[in-house]
């Protein structure tokens, strides 16, 4: 399925001769069958007569070229009266107003999509009108709900507005997913910064340690208090023996020095 604009300006190549015939100039629409009837060819060189290729002669529509079997399939429009009459109707879907059978305006056809294998029109993209409140106002309507393709308006079945599908639904879902992931990342980042910048109390030089005891400092020279420790660290310090107790134990267990009085 390709948008109609993707057909325009594609080169046309004949497979039998290996010849580049020309480019797609425009598309001929058959309103009755809601499909492409032919391709109007912009031929290489200088030709006065309009040349067309019946869509039934198209072998393949690729990303870079359209292929046909042989160059003989490129014909003068005068030789194909049925297609010539369609050309004279000058039907154009793009830019045509879309209304329902009940008289409700859906908007303006902005694009239509084609099944490249058959030339069948599968859906149209509508903008404006009833859709102004939907994101950027674009929606898709399947061609099965189109009853008439006219020169002035495209008429759709009664109640077809309920079958409109927002064209940007996929983009909207992706955006919501992006917002969710970004919010989650921001929450984790805030938690990490909060844990890193713990509250620390400045060193108080007026606070004198007791005899035989030194104030606990961290690697930044800040006094470690209960407010700067995690609960597990506070419990560990509370359960460990104090430095002064260790010094007293070591001093009491040390042997007496030998003096002259002890030898007498």
C-alpha positions as CSV (number, residue, x, y, z in Angstrom):
1,X,0.0,0.0,0.0
2,X,1.5,3.3,-1.1
3,X,0.3,6.9,-0.8
4,X,-0.5,8.4,-4.2
5,X,2.3,11.0,-4.0
6,X,4.8,8.1,-4.0
7,X,3.8,7.2,-7.5
8,X,4.5,10.7,-9.0
9,X,7.8,11.2,-10.7
10,X,8.8,7.5,-10.4
11,X,10.7,6.4,-13.5
12,X,9.0,3.8,-15.8
13,X,11.2,1.0,-17.1
14,X,10.3,-1.7,-19.8
15,X,11.7,-5.0,-18.8
16,X,11.9,-6.5,-22.3
17,X,14.0,-3.7,-23.8
18,X,15.6,-2.5,-20.6
19,X,14.6,1.0,-21.5
20,X,13.8,4.0,-19.4
21,X,10.6,5.2,-20.9
22,X,9.8,8.2,-18.8
23,X,8.3,9.3,-15.5
24,X,4.8,9.2,-13.9
25,X,3.2,12.6,-14.5
26,X,-0.2,12.0,-13.0
27,X,-2.8,9.3,-12.0
28,X,-6.1,8.6,-13.7
29,X,-8.8,7.6,-11.2
30,X,-11.9,5.5,-12.0
31,X,-14.5,6.7,-9.6
32,X,-16.8,3.8,-10.3
33,X,-14.3,1.1,-9.3
34,X,-12.4,3.3,-6.8
35,X,-9.1,2.4,-8.4
36,X,-6.4,3.7,-10.7
37,X,-7.3,3.3,-14.4
38,X,-4.0,4.4,-15.8
39,X,-0.7,6.3,-15.4
40,X,-0.1,9.4,-17.5
41,X,3.5,9.3,-18.7
42,X,5.9,12.2,-19.0
43,X,8.0,10.7,-21.8
44,X,11.7,11.3,-22.4
45,X,12.2,13.6,-25.4
46,X,9.7,15.8,-27.2
47,X,6.3,14.3,-27.8
48,X,3.2,16.3,-28.4
49,X,0.7,13.4,-28.0
50,X,-0.3,12.4,-24.4
51,X,0.8,8.9,-23.6
52,X,-0.7,6.6,-21.0
53,X,-0.2,3.2,-19.5
54,X,-3.3,1.2,-18.5
55,X,-2.7,0.2,-14.9
56,X,-3.4,-3.4,-15.8
57,X,-0.1,-3.4,-17.8
58,X,1.9,-2.5,-14.7
59,X,4.0,-5.4,-13.5
60,X,5.4,-3.9,-10.3
61,X,5.5,-0.6,-8.3
62,X,8.8,-0.4,-6.4
63,X,10.4,2.1,-4.2
64,X,12.6,3.4,-7.0
65,X,10.8,2.5,-10.3
66,X,7.6,1.2,-11.9
67,X,8.1,-1.7,-14.3
68,X,6.1,-2.8,-17.4
69,X,6.6,-5.7,-19.7
70,X,7.4,-3.8,-22.9
71,X,7.4,-0.3,-24.3
72,X,4.5,-1.1,-26.6
73,X,2.2,-0.8,-23.6
74,X,2.7,3.0,-23.6
75,X,-0.2,4.2,-25.8
76,X,-1.7,7.4,-27.1
77,X,-4.7,8.4,-25.0
78,X,-6.7,8.8,-28.2
79,X,-6.4,5.0,-28.8
80,X,-8.1,4.2,-25.4
81,X,-11.4,6.1,-25.4
82,X,-12.6,4.8,-22.0
83,X,-9.5,6.1,-20.3
84,X,-9.6,9.3,-22.3
85,X,-13.0,10.0,-20.9
86,X,-11.8,9.5,-17.4
87,X,-8.9,11.9,-18.1
88,X,-11.4,14.5,-19.2
89,X,-13.3,14.2,-16.0
90,X,-10.3,15.5,-14.1
91,X,-11.2,13.8,-10.9
92,X,-8.8,14.6,-8.0
93,X,-9.2,13.1,-4.5
94,X,-6.6,15.4,-2.9
95,X,-8.1,18.7,-1.9
96,X,-11.7,17.5,-2.2
97,X,-14.2,18.1,0.6
98,X,-15.6,14.9,2.3
99,X,-19.2,14.8,3.6
100,X,-21.5,12.0,4.8
101,X,-24.8,11.1,3.2
102,X,-26.5,12.8,6.2
103,X,-24.7,16.1,5.3
104,X,-22.0,16.1,8.0
105,X,-18.6,17.5,6.9
106,X,-15.7,15.3,7.9
107,X,-13.0,17.5,6.4
108,X,-10.8,17.6,3.3
109,X,-9.0,14.6,1.6
110,X,-5.3,15.2,2.1
111,X,-4.0,11.9,0.7
112,X,-5.2,8.5,-0.5
113,X,-3.5,5.1,-0.5
114,X,-3.3,2.6,-3.2
115,X,-2.8,-1.2,-3.3
116,X,0.1,-1.3,-5.8
117,X,-0.7,-4.8,-7.0
118,X,-4.2,-4.0,-8.1
119,X,-4.4,-0.2,-8.2
120,X,-7.3,-0.3,-5.8
121,X,-7.8,2.7,-3.5
122,X,-7.8,1.4,0.0
123,X,-8.3,4.4,2.2
124,X,-8.2,8.2,2.3
125,X,-6.6,10.6,4.8
126,X,-8.8,13.4,6.0
127,X,-7.8,16.6,7.8
128,X,-9.7,19.6,9.2
129,X,-13.5,19.8,9.7
130,X,-14.8,17.7,12.5
131,X,-11.2,16.6,13.3
132,X,-9.8,19.9,14.5
133,X,-9.8,18.7,18.1
134,X,-7.9,15.5,17.4
135,X,-4.2,16.0,17.8
136,X,-3.2,17.7,14.5
137,X,-6.6,16.9,13.0
138,X,-5.8,13.9,10.7
139,X,-7.8,10.7,10.4
140,X,-8.0,7.7,8.1
141,X,-11.2,6.4,6.6
142,X,-11.4,3.0,4.7
143,X,-12.5,3.3,1.1
144,X,-15.3,0.8,1.7
145,X,-17.2,3.6,3.4
146,X,-16.9,5.9,0.3
147,X,-20.1,5.9,-1.8
148,X,-19.2,8.5,-4.4
149,X,-16.0,10.2,-5.7
150,X,-17.2,13.4,-7.4
151,X,-15.6,16.4,-9.0
152,X,-16.7,18.7,-6.1
153,X,-17.2,16.4,-3.1
154,X,-16.5,12.9,-1.9
155,X,-19.6,11.3,-0.3
156,X,-19.3,8.7,2.4
157,X,-21.9,6.5,4.0
158,X,-24.2,7.7,6.7
159,X,-22.5,7.2,10.1
160,X,-19.1,6.8,8.6
161,X,-17.6,9.3,11.0
162,X,-17.7,6.6,13.6
163,X,-15.2,4.6,11.6
164,X,-12.6,7.3,11.5
165,X,-9.3,6.2,12.9
166,X,-6.9,8.8,14.2
167,X,-3.9,8.9,11.9
168,X,-1.4,9.8,14.7
169,X,-2.6,7.2,17.2
170,X,0.7,5.3,16.9
171,X,2.7,8.4,17.4
172,X,0.6,9.4,20.4
173,X,1.2,6.0,22.1
174,X,4.9,6.3,21.5
175,X,4.9,9.8,23.0
176,X,3.1,8.5,26.1
177,X,5.7,5.8,26.5
178,X,8.5,8.3,26.2
179,X,6.9,10.5,28.9
180,X,6.5,7.5,31.2
181,X,10.1,6.4,30.8
182,X,11.5,9.9,31.2
183,X,9.5,10.5,34.4
184,X,10.8,7.2,35.8
185,X,14.4,8.2,35.0
186,X,13.9,11.6,36.6
187,X,12.6,9.9,39.8
188,X,15.6,7.6,40.0
189,X,18.0,10.5,39.5
190,X,16.4,12.6,42.2
191,X,16.6,9.6,44.6
192,X,20.3,9.1,43.8
193,X,21.2,12.8,44.3
194,X,19.3,12.9,47.6
195,X,21.2,9.9,48.9
196,X,24.6,11.4,47.8
197,X,24.1,14.8,49.4
198,X,23.5,13.7,52.9
199,X,23.1,16.3,55.6
200,X,26.5,17.0,57.3
201,X,27.2,19.2,60.4
202,X,30.2,21.5,60.2
203,X,33.2,20.9,62.5
204,X,32.7,22.6,65.8
205,X,36.1,23.6,67.2
206,X,34.5,24.7,70.5
207,X,33.5,21.1,71.2
208,X,36.3,19.6,73.3
209,X,36.7,15.9,73.4
210,X,36.8,14.2,76.8
211,X,40.1,13.0,78.2
212,X,41.3,9.9,76.3
213,X,38.6,10.3,73.6
214,X,38.7,11.8,70.1
215,X,35.8,13.0,68.0
216,X,34.9,10.7,65.0
217,X,35.6,12.4,61.7
218,X,34.8,11.3,58.2
219,X,37.2,11.6,55.2
220,X,36.1,15.2,54.6
221,X,36.9,16.3,58.1
222,X,33.3,16.5,59.2
223,X,32.1,15.3,62.6
224,X,30.1,12.1,62.2
225,X,26.8,12.4,64.1
226,X,23.7,10.3,64.1
227,X,22.2,12.6,61.5
228,X,25.0,11.8,59.0
229,X,24.9,8.0,59.4
230,X,22.7,5.4,58.0
231,X,20.7,3.4,60.6
232,X,22.9,0.4,60.1
233,X,26.1,2.5,60.7
234,X,24.6,4.0,63.9
235,X,23.8,0.5,65.3
236,X,27.4,-0.6,64.5
237,X,29.0,2.3,66.3
238,X,26.7,1.9,69.3
239,X,27.6,-1.8,69.7
240,X,31.4,-1.4,69.3
241,X,33.7,-0.7,72.3
242,X,34.9,2.9,72.8
243,X,38.4,4.0,72.2
244,X,38.9,5.1,75.8
245,X,37.9,1.7,77.2
246,X,40.5,0.1,74.9
247,X,43.2,2.4,76.2
248,X,42.3,1.7,79.8
249,X,42.5,-2.0,79.3
250,X,45.8,-1.7,77.6
251,X,47.2,0.5,80.4
252,X,46.0,-1.8,83.2
253,X,47.5,-4.9,81.6
254,X,51.0,-3.3,80.9
255,X,53.8,-4.5,83.3
256,X,55.2,-2.0,86.0
257,X,58.5,-0.4,85.0
258,X,61.7,-1.6,86.8
259,X,63.0,1.0,89.3
260,X,65.9,1.2,91.8
261,X,63.4,0.8,94.7
262,X,62.1,-2.5,93.3
263,X,65.6,-3.9,93.3
264,X,66.4,-3.1,96.9
